[in-house]
Amino acid sequence: DAGVIQSPRHEVTEMGQEVTLRCKPISGHNSLFWYRQTMMRGLELLIYFNNNVPIDDSGMPEDRFSAKMPNASFSTLKIQPSEPRDSAVYFCASTYPGMNTEAFFGQGTRLTVV
Amino acid sequence: QQQVKQSPQSLIVQKGGIPIINCAYENTAFDYFPWYQQFPGKGPALLIAIRPDVSEKKEGRFTISFNKSAKQFSLHIMDSQPGDSATYFCAASGGAQKLVFGQGTRLTINP
């Protein structure tokens, strides 16, 4: 398996524009997580899905952020409208079924909002 | 209750030294404590993990020490090498798969 695949790897956009980040989890994994990493706040969990259903979105910063998982092999994180403070590295991770299993991370999307 | 506090923020050690990174948690429901290693431009990757029924776990040069009563755990790297230079994150979860991460420690091993 190629691992968790995220696209794009880098995104530069202007303030106010819509940004969509994409994630393909590892086949057979049933949980998917979106994290945001910044120097100030470290790794923050934004939202996670179990069997394509959002379980906990308490980390989503505000209504400008939304996430979907239409099927087991694809998820998106959308920011509309984007702001400079959204600049960060966004990671997607997936896990096998079961409790406390290893989270496999993608390479991340570095987002810069100017 | 959901926080995991990690220290130090950064650490510089000479090759062959034993860097130690510490974490503390509050939520007694946590029952899984992994450490992740992250290289620049990469996502975090699982290094080693421990459950609270043991006080120590070793995998190669990496050791986790766990103190359940103090709600603390630490990572020790024996015979550290320049290739170990990375950012290390402790984490914790309880029941659900939701991992709570520490702030990270940027480790530099000088040759």
HADDOCK unambig.tbl for C-alpha pairs under 7 A between the chains (distance, minus, plus):
assign (segid A and resid 42 and name CA) (segid B and resid 103 and name CA) 4.96 0.50 0.50
assign (segid A and resid 42 and name CA) (segid B and resid 104 and name CA) 6.78 0.50 0.50
assign (segid A and resid 43 and name CA) (segid B and resid 101 and name CA) 6.30 0.50 0.50
assign (segid A and resid 43 and name CA) (segid B and resid 103 and name CA) 7.00 0.50 0.50
assign (segid A and resid 99 and name CA) (segid B and resid 95 and name CA) 6.13 0.50 0.50
assign (segid A and resid 99 and name CA) (segid B and resid 96 and name CA) 6.24 0.50 0.50
assign (segid A and resid 99 and name CA) (segid B and resid 97 and name CA) 5.96 0.50 0.50
assign (segid A and resid 100 and name CA) (segid B and resid 32 and name CA) 6.38 0.50 0.50
assign (segid A and resid 100 and name CA) (segid B and resid 95 and name CA) 6.90 0.50 0.50
assign (segid A and resid 100 and name CA) (segid B and resid 96 and name CA) 6.98 0.50 0.50
assign (segid A and resid 100 and name CA) (segid B and resid 97 and name CA) 5.32 0.50 0.50
assign (segid A and resid 102 and name CA) (segid B and resid 46 and name CA) 6.73 0.50 0.50
assign (segid A and resid 104 and name CA) (segid B and resid 45 and name CA) 6.66 0.50 0.50
assign (segid A and resid 105 and name CA) (segid B and resid 43 and name CA) 5.36 0.50 0.50
assign (segid A and resid 105 and name CA) (segid B and resid 44 and name CA) 6.12 0.50 0.50
assign (segid A and resid 105 and name CA) (segid B and resid 45 and name CA) 6.73 0.50 0.50
assign (segid A and resid 106 and name CA) (segid B and resid 43 and name CA) 5.62 0.50 0.50
assign (segid A and resid 107 and name CA) (segid B and resid 42 and name CA) 4.93 0.50 0.50
assign (segid A and resid 107 and name CA) (segid B and resid 43 and name CA) 4.69 0.50 0.50
assign (segid A and resid 108 and name CA) (segid B and resid 43 and name CA) 6.20 0.50 0.50
